[in-house]
Amino acid sequence: MGTHQRIDKVAHQHLGRLLKSSKVSFPSIKQILHFEGNNGPDGVKRKSPSVDEPWHYIDPKKPHDQSLIEMIIDHQVNLGRALKGKNEERAAFEAAWLAHAIVDGLTPAHHYPLADKIEELFGKPHHERTSVKEKNLIKGQNRRDTISKNWEYWGGGGIFSTHALFEFGVATATFGKKFPMMIDGNDLVDLKLRGYEAVFRDILRDVVELGTYEEFSRKGWTSRLARKVYKQLMPLLIKAVCLGWYSSVMLAEEKR
């Protein structure tokens, strides 16, 4: 539905205002969007299931759940190096994949402990499902068990169907909307003092407190939920991407 691309475009516009006095040349939005879609993390899932596939899930209740945080920091540092080295193509790639990881990590549907549930239903870790068939069809102990497990995963109110419908609703609720600048000087000072990981975790906490996924699971899509997504959730995602990119610019501006 192009939600990642939409967020990238708005974040890129906001970043441009922050970089008016910077000498760092940031990739154009066209260059960045080249590494979304089929050339982005979601494209890897379709082309080579579970082979070097990025896993953009995080459990906010577990402080030790660091794998996504580490992935984000890796992209942030690599983007800073590419910007400093004036490697435009690498910078565009890192900017796109950094933004994608940030947005996925802050998307409420990605806070569900999916890896644990996949292992329970499929009988193997998510990274061992190495074909499209293995990723989409659960083989139970018998016919009844197979139907039951697949319905729990794909059926109405199921684990992945709920995930997909929530993300579809987010895309629909925010289509064509405009999002004002949410970043001021205090945010930049805070970013410089504490670093991006601390800022990301603060935004993650704010997203969790909104309770949008829990509300959707109970009531489905309502006008109240759509307004909350548009006015509160999406601005937080855009802010996180913009500050993530800006943190890499700060790295590029540091003296050698």
N, C-alpha and C positions, 0 to 999 in steps of 0.2 A: 504493500500500500504506500510505500515511499516515505514512511514516518522518519526513518533514519536520515534520509536525504533532506527532508523538510527541516529537521532539527539542525543539521549541519549548515544549511543555508542561513538560518536565522543566527546561529552562533557565529558564523563567519562574518555576518554583517556587524554584529556587536563587537567582535574582535577587531575589526577594521577601525572602529572608533578608539579602541584602546591603544592601537599601534601607530597612531598618527605621528608620534615623535620618535618611533623606533626605527633603527636602521636595518632591522631584520626583515628579509623578504619572505613573507609567508605564502604558501601555495594558493593559487586561485581556487575558488569553489569548484570550478570545472575540473581542475586537476584532482581535487580531493574526491569528488563524486565518481571519478573514473574507477576508484577502488572501493566502490560500494556495489550492492547488487551481486551480479555474477562474479565480480572480482573482489568481493568482500567476504567477511566471515561466513555469512549465510550461503554464499556460493560454494564454499568448501564443503558444507554439509550435504549439498546436492551432488557435487562432483565426486567426492571420495568420503563416504560416510565413515566417521570415527578415525580417519587417517589424518593426523595432525589437525584435528577439528577443534577450534576454540570452544571452551566450555564456559559460557558467560553466566554462571549462576553463583549466587552468594547467599549465605544464611546470615542475616543481620543479628540473629540471636547468638551466633557463635563468633566471638572475637578472634578465635584462632583460625577461622576460615579465611585464609590469606591468598589462595591461588589466583582469584580474579584480581585482587589488589596488586599482586606481584606482576600480573600480566599488564595491567594499566600502567604501572610505574615503568616497566620495560619499554612500552610504546612511548611513554612520555620522554624518557631519557634518549631513546633512539631518534625521536623527532627533534629534540634539542640538538643532538649531534649532526643530524642531517641539515638542519637550518644553519648551524654554524659553518658546516662544510659546503653550504650552498648547493646541496644535492637535491634538486627540486623534485625529481621523481620519487626518491626515497622519502622525502619529507611529506609528499602528498599521500603516499601509502601509509606512513605511520600516523598521519593526522586522521585519515579515514578510519583506520583500524582502532586507534585510540578512542575516537568518538564513539564508535560502535560498541566497544567494550564498556565505556562509561555509561552509555544509555541503557544497554542491556542490564548492567549491574544495578542500575537505579530503577529499572522497570519492575513494578511490584510482582508481576507474574514470574519473574526470575528469582524471587526470594523463596519460592516453594522448594523444599528439599527433593528436587526431582531425581537426582542421582540415586538417592536411597530407595525411592519408589520404583525406579527402573530396575534396580537390582532385585527388588522384591518380586516384581511382576515378571520380568524377563528371565530371571535366574542367572544373570550375569551383569557385570558393571557396564555402564553406558558406553565406555570406550572399546568394549569388545564386540559391539554390534557392528560388524564390518561390511554390511550390505544394506541396500534399501529395504529388502524384504525383512531382514533381521531387525531393522529399526522400526518397522511399521506393523509387523505381525508377531504377536506373542503366541508361543507354542506351549500350551498347557499339558498336563499329564494325561488328559483325555479330552474328548470333544466338549463336554460340559465345562471343564476347567478352562479350555481355550476360549470359549465364548464369553465366559464370566470375566476373565482377565482382560480381554480385548475391550469389552464393554466398559470396564472400570477405567481403562485408559482413554478410549476413543469415544465412548457413548455419551449421551446427554448428561451433562453434569460431571463428565469424566475429567481425569487429570489434565490431559492434553487438550481436549476440546474446550475446557474452561479457559486454559491458557490462551489458546488461539482466538477465542471469542473476545476475551478481554483486550488483547492487542488490536484486534480488528475494530473494536469499539473506540479505543484510544485514537486510532487513525481517523475514524469517522468523526469523532467529537472535535478534533483539532484541524480538520481539513479547511484550508482557506482562511484560517484565523491569523491575526497579527499578535506578536508578542513584544511588549516594550522591554527596554533595557533594564536589567535587574542588578547590574554590577556597578558599584561605586568605589571611591578611593579606599574606603575601609576594607572592602573585600580584597583589594590588591595588597594592602598592607598585611592583612591576616594571612594571605597566601604566601607572602615573602617570609613572614615570621614562623609559620607553622608547617609549611609545605603542603603539597597537593593531597597527600594521603589523608591528613587530618581534615582538610576541607571536604574531601569526598565523603568521609565518614559522617561529617556533620550533615551534609545534604542527604545522605542515605538515611540518617535518623529522621530527618524532616519528612522524607518520602514515606517511611514506615508509619509515622504518626498520622499521616493522612488516612490510612486504612482503606484505600480505594479497592484493592483486590478482595479484601474481606467483604466489603460492602457489595461488590459485584457478585461474589459467590453467594451471598444471601438473597439479594434482591434483583440481580440482573442489571441491565443498563436502565438508568433513570435519568431524567433531566437534571436532577440534583447532582448525580455522580458525574455526568458529562461536564457540568459547570466546574466541579472540583478539579477534574482532569485538565480542563482548558485553562482555568485561572490559577491553579496552584501546582499541579504535577508537572505539566509541560514547561513552565518557566524555570522550575528547578532543574529539569534535565538540560535545558538550553544553557543555563548558568554553569552547570557542571562541565559541559563540553567546552564552553568558552574559556573558563578558568583552567581547564586541563591543557588546552592549546597555549594559553598565555603562560602557564608554568614552563612549557617547553621553550617559549620565546625567551623567558628569563634565563634559562640554562644557556641558550645560544648567545645571550648578551654578556655572559660572564667572561672575564678576561681569562685568556689561556694560562 
